[in-house]
Amino acid sequence: MRIAIGSDHAGFPLKQELCAFLVDGGHQVDDLGTIDEERVDYPDFGAAVGRAVASGASELGVCVCGTGIGISMAANKVDGVRAAVVHDVTSARLAKEHNDANVLCLGARLVGPEVAQESLQAFLATSWEGGRHAQRIDKITALEHDQSAP
């Protein structure tokens, strides 16, 4: 699977670990930065990952910042992106299964490397359930195009 990954400075060390984890798992990784722990702005990297996923250049995305929140907000501004902040295996699995998330977001200041890897593995191994969840995803998609959608 081809996976885009990006982080700000706070998420850089965890991003590096997750890149290695993904490569070791046989995935193709598009590392969209940042390249070190020098201060940068998370919206740039969340948007880059979001664009890679929305364009189809990458099948899924991973974003890391201090909390996962800011970078997920940026990624979610890209039409077609459903970025979810997760804190454990269960939230990662449910983000994909129920919400058809296509970008996993992690907080490096909140989640350690082992939990991050386990969460990422669960995210990759889980399929979208569809069914009763499809109507909700359709409503989310409608919000991208019509601000008056319910």
N, C-alpha and C positions, 0 to 999 in steps of 0.2 A: 504494500500500500504506500502511496506517496502522501507524506504528511508535512505541512508547513508548520514551522515553529518560530515563535518570536517572544522577546522579553524586553523589559527595561533593565536598568542597572541593578535594581533590587532582585530581580528574578534571574539575572545572568547565571550565577552558579548552578541553580537548579535546572535552568534550561540546558546547560552543558551536560549535566547528568542525564537528563531526559533524551537529549540527542543521542548520546552513546547507547542508552537503553533501547531506543528505537532502532538504531542501526544494528545492534546486537540481535534484535528481534527480526531482522531481515527486511525492515522497511526502508524506503527511500525518504530521506529527510531534506527538506528545503529550509535551511537555517536563514531566516530573514533578519537576524540581528536581535539585539545589539551584539557588539563584538568584545565588550569588556565591561568593567564595573564603573566606568565614567558616567556621570549623570546624563540621562537622556529622557525624553518624554514618551511615556507609555502609549499615548494615542497613535503615534507613528507606527509602532510595531503591532498593535492590535488591528489597525486598519490594513497593514500589509498582509497579515495572516488572513484577515477576513476577505480581502480582495483575491488572494490566492485560492481560497476555498470557493468563493462565489463564482470565480471565472472558470473553475474546473481544473486549474493548473495543479491543485492538490485536492485529494479526496477528503481529508479532514485537517483540522488545525489544532494547535496547542499554543496557548498564551500563558505567560507567567509574569506577574509583577509582585509587588509586596503583598497585596491582599487578593489579587485576582479580580478585584471589582472594577477598578479603573480601566484596565486593559480589556475586560469583557464589554464594558460600555462602548469603548471605541470600536471593537470588532462588530458589535451588534448594530452599529450605524450603517454597516454595509448591507445592502439588500441581499437577501438570501442566506444571511448568516444567522445561526441560532447558537450563540455562545453561552455556555453555562459555567458558572463558578461552582466548583465542587470541592469538598473537604475530605472525602473518603470514598471507598469503593461503592457504597450504596448510592450516594448522590451521583457518582459518575455513571453507574449502571442505569439509574432511573432517568438521568438527563438524556441518554441515548434512547432508552426503551420507550419512554413516555413522551419526551419532548423533541425527539429527532434532532438533538444537538449535533452540530457538525464542527464545533470548536469547543475544546475543553480548556477551561481557565483555572489556574492554580495560584494560590498565594504563597510565595516562598517564605514569608514571615509567619505563616500559619500552618503549613503542611511540610513535614519533613520529607526527605528523599525517598524513603521506603514507602510511605503512604502515597506519595505522588506517583511513584512507579506502579504500585498496585492499582491506584485509581485509573491511571492511563491504560493499563492492561485491561481492566474491566470495561473501560470506554471502548477500546478497540475490539473487544470480543463480543460486545453486545450489539444486537440488531434492533432497529426500530420496530415496535410492536404494531404500529398502525391501528387499524380498527377504530375503537372508540376514541382514540387520540387524534385521529386524522382531522376531524372537524375543528379541533382546537388549533392545530398547526395551520390549517387553512385560514383561520381567523388571524393568527399572528402574521402570516404572509400578506393578508389583506391590509394590515396596518402599514406595511411598507409602501403601499400604493395609494391609500385613501385614509387620511387622518380621521375621517368621520366613521370608519368601520367600527363595529361593536367590539 
